[in-house]
Amino acid sequence: MDKATVQKRLTYWREQLGKLMDAYATLISGGVKSYQIDDRQLTRFDIPFLRKAIDEAEEKVDQLEALLEGIKPRKAFGILPRDW
């Protein structure tokens, strides 16, 4: 991926994170019964979903920021213990 693509994705995920955090704060405060993000209608019952979505968006933003800084994601590897 080139830097322009990563920057566009980062901008998108930051906007989504902001919307999700606004919805979460509004629903937690108890001032409203429902909240609308784009075409989704959220209620207080959706608070666990919002928390999970915020965590995922924060993780995605962190990954994209790391890519912009030149830090590559860690590669998974396995260790097989052997008893010889």
HELIX and SHEET records of a PDB file:
HELIX    1   1 LYS A    3  SER A   29  1                                  27    
HELIX    2   2 ARG A   44  ASP A   46  5                                   3    
HELIX    3   3 ILE A   47  LEU A   68  1                                  22    
SHEET    1   A 2 SER A  34  ILE A  37  0                                        
SHEET    2   A 2 ARG A  40  THR A  43 -1                                        
END                                                                             
